[in-house]
Amino acid sequence: MSEADKAKVIYKDFDRIVKARTSGGQVSGLDEQRLRDYQIRRLRRLWLKDQILTAREPLLPPTKLTRMEKFQAAEDKFWGRFLKFRTLTPYLYLGSNFKEIPLLMLYKLQRSIRTYLFVFIPGTLIPLYFLMNMDTKIPNSSIQEKPRIYPGEKTFKARLEDVKIDPSTGQFQLPDAK
């Protein structure tokens, strides 16, 4: 007996089981289990069928396009009249329509200029503005405390800003006498 035949034998007399159950009669434990199993399988099939979306679903309210999306759609419509592809690779693989390559380069130039003008330059100007207008001194950029004086060293009085350090020896250089 094949698997399909076994399934037919197991599920062949559900009508009898359902009638016995609804009339209040006794149903064997095996028939009860078969009925439960059948109902669970049927519910699962219905649930899975319900998960398949129709052409009308999902029914969401239409969303308004933002200014940037409107601009992008208008630009795509404009360039779509002239270019089949937006990258160079399809032109090289298909080997046709090499007349569109200068237009493609113009399209790429326009996109890159817009990216630099509206993305990279403002993105760098904002931190530069704050760095240039910062009033506080950067820590450890200058000597903040009095240097230690060891025996045998020459001492002099000067402001710390006027004292210069010789980079080759690491020694203080005396300020020019005025």
N, C-alpha and C positions, 0 to 999 in steps of 0.2 A: 504494500500500500504506500502511495506517495504521500508527501507532506500535505499537498493540497487536498487529497482524499481524506486524510486524517482530520484536517481542519473542518471539512464538510460534515464528517460524522459527529465531531464534537459540537458543532454549532447548528446542527440540522433541526432540532426540535425545540427552538426557543419559544415558539408560540404555545406549545403545550406547557412549558415551564412557567411562562408569564400568566397563562390562564389559571394554572393551579395556584400560583402565588396570589393573584388578585382575588380568587374565590375564597381564599383563606385556608386552602388545603395544605397538606404537608409536602414539602419539597426536600429532596435528599441534600445532604451537605455538598455533594459533588455538583448537583444541578444548581444549587445556590451559588457555588464558586464560579461555575460557568456563566451564569447570568451576570454576576458582578463583573467578571472579566470582560464579558461582551459589552456591558454598559460603559466600563472604563475605556475600552478601545474605541467605542463609538464617540464618546465625549472627546477623546483625544483627536480623532479624525475631524470632528466638527471644529475643534479649537484650531487645529492646523489649517483647515480650510478657511477659517475666519482670519488667519494671519496674512493671507495673500491679499495684497492691495489691488483694488480695482483701478481703472484708468482715472477715475474722479478723485481718488484718495492720494495724499492727504488733503483734506479740505481746509486750507489755511487762508487767512485773509491776505489779500495782495499787499506786498510791502512796497513802500515808496523808495525810489532810488535816491541815494544821496547825490550831492553835487559831483563828487569825484566819480561815482559810478556812471552818472549821466555823461560826464566828460569822456570817460573811458569808452563807453558805448559809442559815442559820436566819433571818437578817434578810430575805433575798430571798424566802424562802418566806412569811414573815409579811406583808411588804408586797405580795407577789404576790396575796394574797387580796383586797386592797382596791384596788390600782392596776393599770390596764392598762399604762400607760406611766410612765416615770420622769422625763420632761421635759415641759414645758408645750407645746412645739411641736405634737406630734400632737393634743393636745386642741383647739388653736386651728385646725388645718387640717381635722380631721374634724368639728368643730363639734358633737360629741355628748358626753354624759357630763360636763357641767360640774359635776355634783355631786361629782366626785372631785377637783376643783381644791383645795378646802381641805385634803383629806387629802394631796395632793401637796405643798402648802406646809408642812404639818406634817412630812412626810418630808424635805423639803429643809432645814427648820430643824434637825431632829434630826441630819442628816448634817453640816451646817455646824458645829453646836455640838460634835459629836464631833471634827471636824477641828481646830477651834481648841483644844479641850482636850487632845487627844492628839498633835497634830502641831506647831502653831504655838507654843503656850505652852512646851512642853518644849524646842522648838528655840531659843527665845529665852532661856530661863532658864539654859541651860548656858553660853553665852558671857557672860551678865550675871554669873553667879556668879564666873567667873574674872576678869572685869574688876573687880568690886567687891572681891575678896579678893587683888588683886595687890599685892605689897609693893614692887615696884620702881617708881621714878618714871618717868613717860613722858619720853622724851628731848625736849629743847628746850621743855619746859613751863615751866621757870624758868631763871634765869641761873645757869650752872654755874661760871663763871670770874670772876675779879676784873675789873671794868671798867677801861679805860685812863684814866689821868689826864693831861689836857692842861694846858699852862701857862695860868694865870689862872683855873682852876676851883677852886671851894671843895671841900675834902676833909673828910670826917668819918669816924668809925669807927662801924660798925654791922654787925650780921649781915646777910647778903644776904636772909634771909627777911623782915627788918624793913623793908628799903628798898622804897619804892613808886615806880612810874614814872607820871608824869602822861601819860595817853594823848593829850592834845591837843598837847603840846609834845614828848613823848619825853624829858623831863628827869627826873632823880632828884628825888624829894621828900624833904626831910630828915625823919628819924623824929622823932616827938614826944619831947621831952626828959622824962625821968621824974625 
